[in-house]
Amino acid sequence: MGKKGKKEKKGRGAEKTAAKMEKKVSKRSRKEEEDLEALIAHFQTLDAKKTQIVETPCSPPSPRLNASLSAHPEKDELILFGGEYFNGQKTFLYNELYIYNIRKDTWTKVEIPNPPPRRCAHQAVVVPQGGGQLWIFGGEFASPDGEQFYHYKDLWVLHLATRTWEQVRSPGGPSGRSGHRMVAWKRQLILFGGFHESTRLVPIAGRSFFPAVVRRELFMGKTILNTHGICCPIS
C-alpha cells in the first residue's frame, strides 16, 4: 500500500472515531439533560409550596451575574430577576425577584407564587400595558458543578400591578437558548440570536471543544399585547 493509500485509510479511521465520539456525546448530552430536567422539577416543587405574595425589605441582593435588571415603566423602580453565582465549588441559580426603589434607595425581595424556574442569561423587557409587565424568555440552568446546561424556550410575563406570574404558551416559538437579545416593538416582542450549549467541554478525536450552537435567527412575536395586557394571536 502506497503512502497515499495509508493516509486515506488513516483519514477514514479518524472520521469513524470522530463519528463514534459524536454519537456518544449526543447520547450523554440527552442523559444529562434529563438529569437537569429532574433537578429543575425538584426546585419547582419547592416553589409550588409558596402560595402567598410576600414582600420583605432587605439588604442588596447577593452577588450574581447574568441576571436581568429592568426599569419599571411607570415607577422609579428597578426590577432584578434571576442570575447565577459560582463560589469556586458550586454553581447556584436563582429565580428570585427584587425591586429597587430609586428614590428611597431601598431593596425589597418579592416572593410570588408559581414563578419561572431558576435561570440566568435570559432576556427581559418591560411594557406599560396593564399597569406594567415584565416579559421573560429563555435562559439557561446549569448543573451544580457548572459543566452541564439546560436551555429554556419558555415565555413568562410578570404583571407588576397584581404581582402575578403567568406562563404564556405560544406555539411555534424559538428553540431553547440563552445569551440572546429581545426588545419590545409596538405590541410585539422581537428576539434575535443566542446560543445553545449542552456540556462545558467535550473531547472528540483527541481535541476538546465547546459544543455550542450559535443562533442567528430573528423572531417577531406571534402574540400581541392589547391594552389589557392579554396575549392574542396574530392572524
Backbone as CSV, one residue per row, in Angstrom:
resi,resn,N_x,N_y,N_z,CA_x,CA_y,CA_z,C_x,C_y,C_z
1,MET,0.851,-1.200,0.000,0.000,0.000,0.000,0.879,1.241,0.000
2,GLY,0.613,2.188,-0.919,1.410,3.399,-1.002,1.103,4.363,0.123
3,LYS,1.897,5.446,0.164,1.706,6.453,1.207,0.326,7.100,1.113
4,LYS,-0.134,7.309,-0.146,-1.429,7.946,-0.344,-2.549,7.080,0.232
5,GLY,-2.463,5.747,-0.036,-3.477,4.832,0.470,-3.488,4.781,1.987
6,LYS,-2.296,4.803,2.599,-2.217,4.786,4.060,-2.843,6.045,4.662
7,LYS,-2.581,7.194,4.019,-3.139,8.449,4.524,-4.666,8.457,4.439
8,GLU,-5.183,7.923,3.302,-6.631,7.871,3.135,-7.266,6.953,4.172
9,LYS,-6.625,5.796,4.407,-7.136,4.860,5.398,-7.097,5.474,6.790
10,LYS,-6.019,6.194,7.092,-5.885,6.844,8.394,-6.948,7.929,8.556
11,GLY,-7.195,8.647,7.422,-8.203,9.701,7.465,-9.594,9.142,7.719
12,ARG,-9.919,8.006,7.049,-11.228,7.374,7.258,-11.370,6.872,8.683
13,GLY,-10.277,6.368,9.233,-10.303,5.891,10.613,-10.585,7.023,11.586
14,ALA,-9.967,8.164,11.351,-10.187,9.325,12.213,-11.627,9.805,12.122
15,GLU,-12.199,9.758,10.896,-13.589,10.181,10.707,-14.547,9.255,11.453
16,LYS,-14.257,7.931,11.389,-15.098,6.968,12.100,-15.018,7.191,13.605
17,THR,-13.812,7.453,14.090,-13.620,7.699,15.525,-14.388,8.944,15.953
18,ALA,-14.304,9.997,15.135,-14.999,11.240,15.442,-16.507,11.028,15.445
19,ALA,-17.006,10.227,14.472,-18.441,9.962,14.382,-18.929,9.199,15.614
20,LYS,-18.120,8.211,16.051,-18.486,7.443,17.250,-18.514,8.347,18.480
21,MET,-17.521,9.223,18.582,-17.459,10.117,19.727,-18.636,11.084,19.733
22,GLU,-18.991,11.583,18.536,-20.127,12.500,18.457,-21.417,11.807,18.885
23,LYS,-21.587,10.553,18.468,-22.769,9.791,18.855,-22.797,9.576,20.359
24,LYS,-21.630,9.257,20.920,-21.529,9.036,22.357,-21.830,10.318,23.123
25,VAL,-21.286,11.440,22.627,-21.516,12.732,23.280,-22.990,13.109,23.213
26,SER,-23.624,12.855,22.055,-25.036,13.167,21.891,-25.890,12.375,22.871
27,LYS,-25.560,11.082,23.034,-26.299,10.229,23.968,-26.097,10.714,25.398
28,ARG,-24.850,11.089,25.727,-24.560,11.578,27.069,-25.274,12.896,27.332
29,SER,-25.337,13.754,26.311,-25.993,15.045,26.456,-27.478,14.872,26.754
30,ARG,-28.111,13.900,26.067,-29.527,13.642,26.326,-29.743,13.179,27.753
31,LYS,-28.849,12.301,28.246,-28.964,11.808,29.623,-28.767,12.963,30.606
32,GLU,-27.787,13.820,30.345,-27.521,14.943,31.242,-28.689,15.921,31.246
33,GLU,-29.307,16.107,30.076,-30.460,16.995,30.007,-31.612,16.452,30.836
34,GLU,-31.806,15.140,30.789,-32.857,14.510,31.593,-32.579,14.706,33.077
35,ASP,-31.306,14.586,33.472,-30.938,14.791,34.870,-31.229,16.233,35.300
36,LEU,-30.923,17.181,34.425,-31.171,18.583,34.750,-32.669,18.872,34.823
37,GLU,-33.444,18.251,33.955,-34.900,18.431,33.993,-35.460,17.940,35.326
38,ALA,-34.916,16.844,35.831,-35.356,16.315,37.124,-34.999,17.281,38.246
39,LEU,-33.813,17.895,38.169,-33.396,18.860,39.184,-34.257,20.115,39.127
40,ILE,-34.569,20.565,37.918,-35.445,21.727,37.752,-36.827,21.436,38.327
41,ALA,-37.342,20.224,38.059,-38.650,19.826,38.576,-38.652,19.820,40.102
42,HIS,-37.537,19.408,40.698,-37.423,19.409,42.156,-37.538,20.826,42.709
43,PHE,-36.833,21.774,42.082,-36.910,23.158,42.538,-38.310,23.733,42.335
44,GLN,-38.970,23.345,41.247,-40.323,23.828,41.004,-41.303,23.292,42.049
45,THR,-41.049,22.072,42.517,-41.880,21.514,43.585,-41.740,22.345,44.858
46,LEU,-40.522,22.787,45.136,-40.303,23.644,46.297,-41.001,24.992,46.112
47,ASP,-40.927,25.547,44.896,-41.573,26.831,44.623,-43.094,26.732,44.740
48,ALA,-43.628,25.552,44.413,-45.086,25.368,44.438,-45.653,25.482,45.852
49,LYS,-44.796,25.355,46.846,-45.247,25.463,48.239,-45.521,26.913,48.634
50,LYS,-45.054,27.842,47.813,-45.295,29.260,48.093,-46.662,29.635,47.539
51,THR,-47.576,29.977,48.414,-48.949,30.255,47.990,-49.370,31.698,48.217
52,GLN,-48.502,32.492,48.825,-48.855,33.884,49.106,-47.763,34.823,48.613
53,ILE,-48.172,36.049,48.320,-47.215,37.084,47.932,-46.594,37.661,49.201
54,VAL,-45.279,37.625,49.260,-44.567,38.124,50.441,-43.539,39.158,49.990
55,GLU,-43.633,40.366,50.517,-42.682,41.426,50.203,-41.886,41.757,51.461
56,THR,-40.578,41.591,51.377,-39.725,41.752,52.545,-38.609,42.758,52.271
57,PRO,-38.572,43.872,53.021,-37.434,44.800,52.875,-36.135,44.065,53.180
58,CYS,-35.091,44.338,52.428,-33.861,43.570,52.596,-32.645,44.399,52.200
59,SER,-31.496,43.845,52.494,-30.241,44.444,52.048,-30.072,44.136,50.565
60,PRO,-29.094,44.722,49.888,-28.897,44.432,48.462,-28.757,42.937,48.203
61,PRO,-29.202,42.458,47.043,-29.116,41.033,46.708,-27.677,40.523,46.761
62,SER,-27.540,39.225,46.959,-26.213,38.600,46.980,-25.560,38.736,45.610
63,PRO,-24.225,38.581,45.532,-23.528,38.701,44.242,-24.077,37.708,43.220
64,ARG,-24.165,38.137,41.971,-24.645,37.271,40.899,-24.326,37.894,39.550
65,LEU,-24.353,37.079,38.533,-24.172,37.589,37.173,-25.217,36.981,36.265
66,ASN,-25.328,37.543,35.061,-26.296,37.096,34.055,-27.733,37.129,34.554
67,ALA,-28.013,38.096,35.446,-29.389,38.365,35.851,-29.952,39.427,34.905
68,SER,-31.234,39.729,35.023,-31.817,40.821,34.245,-32.201,41.946,35.203
69,LEU,-31.969,43.181,34.780,-32.299,44.357,35.567,-33.073,45.302,34.663
70,SER,-34.337,45.517,34.984,-35.230,46.278,34.107,-35.865,47.441,34.854
71,ALA,-36.075,48.536,34.137,-36.711,49.714,34.721,-38.226,49.573,34.646
72,HIS,-38.902,49.826,35.760,-40.367,49.813,35.786,-40.874,50.889,34.828
73,PRO,-41.882,50.584,34.010,-42.343,51.559,33.016,-43.094,52.758,33.591
74,GLU,-43.532,52.666,34.856,-44.338,53.743,35.422,-43.819,54.269,36.760
75,LYS,-42.887,53.560,37.368,-42.409,53.961,38.690,-40.888,54.095,38.691
76,ASP,-40.372,54.755,39.722,-38.920,54.892,39.879,-38.369,53.642,40.557
77,GLU,-38.477,52.536,39.848,-38.042,51.256,40.387,-37.256,50.459,39.344
78,LEU,-36.359,49.613,39.840,-35.634,48.666,39.004,-36.016,47.259,39.452
79,ILE,-36.183,46.370,38.482,-36.644,45.018,38.768,-35.531,44.029,38.422
80,LEU,-35.061,43.305,39.418,-33.978,42.327,39.242,-34.560,40.919,39.305
81,PHE,-34.206,40.113,38.300,-34.695,38.724,38.298,-33.586,37.758,37.902
82,GLY,-33.553,36.616,38.616,-32.680,35.507,38.244,-31.201,35.768,38.440
83,GLY,-30.387,35.029,37.674,-28.940,35.147,37.761,-28.285,33.882,38.286
84,GLU,-26.969,33.922,38.344,-26.203,32.774,38.821,-24.997,33.254,39.633
85,TYR,-24.474,32.337,40.452,-23.290,32.646,41.254,-22.472,31.378,41.436
86,PHE,-21.160,31.484,41.236,-20.240,30.360,41.441,-19.279,30.727,42.564
87,ASN,-19.282,29.922,43.617,-18.463,30.236,44.793,-17.089,29.566,44.767
88,GLY,-16.722,29.014,43.609,-15.454,28.326,43.487,-15.596,26.820,43.542
89,GLN,-16.748,26.359,44.035,-17.000,24.921,44.125,-18.357,24.532,43.557
90,LYS,-19.320,25.418,43.680,-20.685,25.083,43.289,-21.348,26.262,42.593
91,THR,-22.197,25.948,41.606,-22.955,26.972,40.889,-24.366,27.052,41.455
92,PHE,-24.810,28.262,41.738,-26.154,28.496,42.258,-26.957,29.277,41.228
93,LEU,-28.172,28.831,40.967,-29.079,29.520,40.046,-30.232,30.114,40.850
94,TYR,-30.741,31.256,40.399,-31.788,31.959,41.141,-33.015,32.232,40.274
95,ASN,-34.175,32.266,40.916,-35.373,32.832,40.298,-35.992,33.855,41.249
96,GLU,-35.127,34.456,42.033,-35.566,35.479,42.981,-35.936,36.766,42.243
97,LEU,-36.850,37.497,42.842,-37.289,38.771,42.290,-37.046,39.862,43.336
98,TYR,-36.296,40.884,42.937,-36.020,42.013,43.819,-36.456,43.305,43.136
99,ILE,-36.929,44.245,43.938,-37.292,45.559,43.417,-36.501,46.622,44.169
100,TYR,-35.835,47.474,43.404,-35.047,48.561,43.986,-35.785,49.879,43.786
101,ASN,-36.064,50.565,44.887,-36.716,51.879,44.833,-35.630,52.940,44.704
102,ILE,-35.595,53.618,43.565,-34.523,54.564,43.284,-34.570,55.764,44.217
103,ARG,-35.742,56.302,44.450,-35.868,57.498,45.295,-35.495,57.219,46.745
104,LYS,-35.941,56.064,47.253,-35.713,55.736,48.661,-34.394,54.986,48.886
105,ASP,-33.769,54.529,47.806,-32.540,53.744,47.903,-32.747,52.521,48.795
106,THR,-33.827,51.762,48.493,-34.151,50.578,49.288,-34.424,49.379,48.385
107,TRP,-34.131,48.192,48.904,-34.395,46.939,48.202,-35.542,46.192,48.872
108,THR,-36.350,45.506,48.070,-37.427,44.660,48.579,-37.401,43.334,47.836
109,LYS,-37.390,42.244,48.598,-37.490,40.911,47.974,-38.965,40.565,47.859
110,VAL,-39.396,40.205,46.649,-40.803,39.912,46.396,-40.949,38.442,46.027
111,GLU,-41.628,37.681,46.875,-41.878,36.267,46.604,-43.301,36.121,46.088
112,ILE,-43.431,35.582,44.882,-44.722,35.452,44.216,-44.945,33.986,43.855
113,PRO,-46.135,33.439,44.092,-46.394,32.031,43.750,-46.193,31.747,42.262
114,ASN,-45.804,30.513,41.972,-45.653,29.999,40.610,-44.707,30.830,39.735
115,PRO,-43.481,31.065,40.205,-42.523,31.836,39.402,-41.890,30.972,38.310
116,PRO,-41.201,31.570,37.353,-40.450,30.790,36.366,-39.356,29.990,37.066
117,PRO,-38.910,28.884,36.464,-37.811,28.117,37.059,-36.534,28.954,37.144
118,ARG,-35.627,28.529,37.990,-34.354,29.237,38.166,-33.590,29.300,36.846
119,ARG,-32.963,30.471,36.597,-32.283,30.635,35.316,-31.340,31.830,35.327
120,CYS,-30.499,31.884,34.308,-29.630,33.026,34.080,-29.492,33.208,32.572
121,ALA,-28.885,34.313,32.160,-28.643,34.602,30.742,-29.930,34.590,29.918
122,HIS,-31.049,34.938,30.548,-32.320,35.097,29.859,-32.413,36.540,29.344
123,GLN,-33.561,36.879,28.787,-33.801,38.264,28.403,-35.125,38.723,28.985
124,ALA,-35.164,39.995,29.378,-36.372,40.564,29.958,-36.629,41.942,29.367
125,VAL,-37.890,42.227,29.096,-38.287,43.556,28.635,-39.543,43.972,29.400
126,VAL,-39.732,45.267,29.535,-40.917,45.781,30.219,-41.778,46.552,29.230
127,VAL,-43.090,46.494,29.448,-44.056,47.248,28.650,-45.054,47.874,29.618
128,PRO,-45.691,48.982,29.240,-46.581,49.686,30.163,-47.992,49.114,30.259
129,GLN,-48.359,48.154,29.402,-49.720,47.629,29.404,-50.119,47.073,30.773
130,GLY,-51.386,47.290,31.120,-51.935,46.687,32.335,-51.253,47.103,33.619
131,GLY,-50.738,48.324,33.677,-50.046,48.762,34.884,-48.594,48.343,34.927
132,GLY,-48.096,47.825,33.808,-46.692,47.417,33.736,-46.538,45.908,33.715
133,GLN,-45.733,45.414,32.771,-45.479,43.985,32.664,-44.000,43.752,32.394
134,LEU,-43.482,42.677,32.968,-42.115,42.236,32.722,-42.180,40.923,31.965
135,TRP,-41.670,40.916,30.717,-41.687,39.720,29.885,-40.308,39.068,29.889
136,ILE,-40.286,37.744,30.040,-39.032,36.992,30.118,-39.079,35.814,29.154
137,PHE,-37.989,35.642,28.389,-37.896,34.479,27.506,-36.532,33.804,27.664
138,GLY,-36.585,32.456,27.688,-35.370,31.661,27.601,-34.433,31.761,28.786
139,GLY,-33.150,31.542,28.485,-32.134,31.495,29.532,-31.660,30.068,29.741
140,GLU,-30.808,29.880,30.737,-30.254,28.546,30.964,-30.193,28.200,32.445
141,PHE,-30.179,26.905,32.680,-29.994,26.341,34.019,-28.727,25.506,33.974
142,ALA,-27.875,25.647,34.965,-26.606,24.913,34.995,-26.597,23.916,36.147
143,SER,-25.914,22.811,35.937,-25.749,21.825,36.999,-24.889,22.429,38.108
144,PRO,-24.950,21.881,39.324,-24.163,22.437,40.428,-22.664,22.540,40.145
145,ASP,-22.122,21.619,39.321,-20.695,21.689,39.004,-20.414,22.632,37.836
146,GLY,-21.472,23.217,37.253,-21.296,24.180,36.179,-20.820,23.586,34.874
147,GLU,-20.995,22.265,34.697,-20.500,21.595,33.494,-21.597,21.196,32.519
148,GLN,-22.849,21.231,32.943,-23.965,20.823,32.089,-25.022,21.923,32.084
149,PHE,-25.730,22.037,30.962,-26.661,23.154,30.810,-27.984,22.704,30.209
150,TYR,-29.041,23.346,30.679,-30.370,23.149,30.101,-30.851,24.512,29.629
151,HIS,-31.328,24.581,28.376,-31.746,25.860,27.811,-33.270,25.930,27.712
152,TYR,-33.819,26.991,28.254,-35.268,27.178,28.257,-35.748,27.796,26.947
153,LYS,-37.000,27.488,26.603,-37.666,28.138,25.472,-39.060,28.613,25.891
154,ASP,-39.197,28.913,27.167,-40.487,29.326,27.704,-40.616,30.851,27.758
155,LEU,-41.843,31.310,27.747,-42.163,32.739,27.774,-43.032,33.021,28.988
156,TRP,-42.621,34.012,29.776,-43.327,34.369,31.000,-43.612,35.863,31.030
157,VAL,-44.668,36.229,31.762,-44.956,37.637,31.981,-45.287,37.841,33.463
158,LEU,-44.683,38.861,34.037,-44.989,39.254,35.414,-45.870,40.490,35.347
159,HIS,-47.082,40.368,35.851,-47.996,41.503,35.907,-47.638,42.317,37.154
160,LEU,-47.026,43.452,36.932,-46.475,44.222,38.049,-47.549,44.802,38.955
161,ALA,-48.694,45.145,38.407,-49.754,45.759,39.212,-50.372,44.765,40.187
162,THR,-50.504,43.511,39.762,-51.153,42.498,40.600,-50.166,41.534,41.240
163,ARG,-48.875,41.691,40.883,-47.848,40.800,41.430,-48.191,39.334,41.140
164,THR,-48.421,39.023,39.875,-48.720,37.647,39.487,-47.859,37.239,38.298
165,TRP,-47.386,35.982,38.326,-46.652,35.397,37.213,-47.616,34.623,36.319
166,GLU,-47.354,34.663,35.026,-48.161,33.901,34.077,-47.251,33.327,32.996
167,GLN,-47.345,32.029,32.753,-46.610,31.439,31.645,-47.455,31.534,30.387
168,VAL,-46.864,32.086,29.343,-47.571,32.272,28.082,-47.172,31.146,27.133
169,ARG,-48.128,30.325,26.786,-47.839,29.170,25.923,-48.172,29.546,24.481
170,SER,-47.126,29.890,23.746,-47.291,30.338,22.366,-46.647,29.328,21.429
171,PRO,-47.420,28.625,20.600,-46.856,27.595,19.709,-45.962,28.206,18.634
172,GLY,-44.998,27.408,18.192,-44.134,27.836,17.098,-43.094,28.864,17.492
173,GLY,-42.751,28.927,18.775,-41.774,29.902,19.240,-40.339,29.458,18.982
174,PRO,-39.372,30.291,19.353,-37.953,29.970,19.158,-37.532,28.736,19.959
175,SER,-36.457,28.109,19.536,-35.898,26.974,20.263,-35.226,27.472,21.541
176,GLY,-34.884,26.537,22.439,-34.230,26.897,23.685,-32.901,27.588,23.443
177,ARG,-32.598,28.633,24.221,-31.361,29.384,24.015,-31.096,30.307,25.199
178,SER,-29.888,30.818,25.257,-29.522,31.839,26.239,-28.592,32.822,25.547
179,GLY,-28.342,33.946,26.188,-27.459,34.944,25.612,-28.036,35.663,24.406
180,HIS,-29.333,35.565,24.194,-29.987,36.221,23.075,-30.325,37.670,23.432
181,ARG,-30.972,38.363,22.516,-31.437,39.725,22.750,-32.919,39.800,22.433
182,MET,-33.649,40.623,23.194,-35.087,40.753,22.994,-35.505,42.186,23.288
183,VAL,-36.352,42.740,22.442,-36.860,44.095,22.645,-38.358,44.108,22.382
184,ALA,-39.030,45.110,22.940,-40.446,45.319,22.668,-40.563,46.367,21.568
185,TRP,-41.367,46.071,20.560,-41.588,46.996,19.446,-43.069,47.044,19.151
186,LYS,-43.650,48.250,19.273,-45.099,48.410,19.143,-45.774,47.440,20.120
187,ARG,-46.488,46.440,19.616,-47.143,45.477,20.508,-46.589,44.065,20.326
188,GLN,-45.321,43.999,19.960,-44.705,42.693,19.738,-43.348,42.614,20.419
189,LEU,-42.901,41.381,20.626,-41.557,41.121,21.128,-40.702,40.636,19.960
190,ILE,-39.519,41.208,19.806,-38.602,40.795,18.748,-37.368,40.179,19.399
191,LEU,-37.034,38.973,18.984,-35.929,38.225,19.582,-34.896,37.900,18.512
192,PHE,-33.619,38.049,18.866,-32.544,37.742,17.913,-31.398,37.008,18.599
193,GLY,-30.853,36.007,17.866,-29.609,35.374,18.284,-29.696,34.467,19.497
194,GLY,-28.547,34.321,20.170,-28.429,33.430,21.313,-27.595,32.202,20.971
195,PHE,-27.455,31.303,21.938,-26.712,30.069,21.684,-27.258,28.938,22.543
196,HIS,-26.889,27.727,22.175,-27.319,26.520,22.890,-26.089,25.674,23.154
197,GLU,-25.847,25.374,24.410,-24.665,24.608,24.818,-25.104,23.554,25.818
198,SER,-24.804,22.289,25.532,-25.275,21.216,26.402,-24.268,20.862,27.493
199,THR,-22.971,20.825,27.125,-21.937,20.498,28.101,-20.795,21.484,27.994
200,ARG,-20.009,21.582,29.053,-18.940,22.570,29.093,-17.795,22.251,28.138
201,LEU,-17.289,21.020,28.161,-16.126,20.676,27.344,-16.242,19.225,26.888
202,VAL,-16.062,19.002,25.583,-16.242,17.661,25.036,-15.008,17.260,24.231
203,PRO,-14.387,16.094,24.543,-13.241,15.637,23.749,-13.705,14.818,22.551
204,ILE,-13.199,15.143,21.370,-13.501,14.386,20.165,-12.222,14.249,19.342
205,ALA,-11.857,13.014,19.042,-10.690,12.736,18.198,-9.440,13.447,18.694
206,GLY,-9.236,13.380,20.010,-8.020,13.952,20.568,-8.066,15.458,20.770
207,ARG,-9.190,16.073,20.444,-9.306,17.517,20.610,-10.491,17.822,21.512
208,SER,-10.484,18.983,22.143,-11.583,19.374,23.016,-12.195,20.670,22.502
209,PHE,-13.515,20.755,22.571,-14.173,21.973,22.130,-15.480,22.150,22.882
210,PHE,-16.042,23.354,22.778,-17.321,23.666,23.396,-18.409,23.400,22.359
211,PRO,-19.302,22.448,22.602,-20.324,22.112,21.620,-21.484,23.106,21.648
212,ALA,-21.209,24.363,21.401,-22.243,25.388,21.428,-22.758,25.644,20.021
213,VAL,-24.059,25.787,19.920,-24.685,26.125,18.650,-25.111,27.583,18.725
214,VAL,-24.573,28.405,17.834,-24.898,29.828,17.822,-26.147,30.051,16.983
215,ARG,-27.098,30.813,17.524,-28.334,31.093,16.812,-28.256,32.468,16.155
216,ARG,-28.708,32.551,14.903,-28.724,33.833,14.209,-30.108,34.147,13.650
217,GLU,-31.126,33.453,14.176,-32.470,33.702,13.679,-33.033,35.000,14.250
218,LEU,-34.002,35.542,13.551,-34.741,36.707,14.021,-36.197,36.307,14.133
219,PHE,-36.777,36.490,15.311,-38.175,36.132,15.527,-38.978,37.377,15.870
220,MET,-40.155,37.477,15.275,-41.099,38.517,15.645,-42.264,37.823,16.321
221,GLY,-42.599,38.280,17.524,-43.561,37.572,18.355,-44.856,37.227,17.652
222,LYS,-45.359,36.015,17.901,-46.641,35.596,17.355,-47.784,35.953,18.291
223,THR,-47.463,36.725,19.312,-48.515,37.197,20.213,-48.501,38.715,20.213
224,ILE,-49.636,39.290,20.464,-49.750,40.739,20.509,-50.367,41.132,21.839
225,LEU,-49.912,42.240,22.396,-50.428,42.699,23.674,-51.509,43.735,23.423
226,ASN,-52.701,43.491,23.950,-53.711,44.527,23.832,-53.645,45.439,25.039
227,THR,-54.532,46.385,25.140,-54.442,47.382,26.206,-54.663,46.783,27.587
228,HIS,-55.197,45.573,27.635,-55.421,44.929,28.928,-54.293,43.964,29.277
229,GLY,-53.271,43.898,28.423,-52.138,43.040,28.701,-52.415,41.578,28.467
230,ILE,-53.415,41.277,27.609,-53.728,39.882,27.326,-53.064,39.479,26.012
231,CYS,-52.578,38.267,25.942,-51.931,37.801,24.723,-52.971,37.322,23.725
232,CYS,-52.889,37.852,22.526,-53.808,37.466,21.462,-53.002,37.025,20.250
233,PRO,-53.433,35.960,19.572,-52.681,35.505,18.390,-52.813,36.472,17.232
234,ILE,-51.730,36.608,16.480,-51.746,37.424,15.272,-52.216,36.548,14.126
235,SER,-53.226,36.971,13.433,-53.747,36.185,12.315,-52.915,36.401,11.061
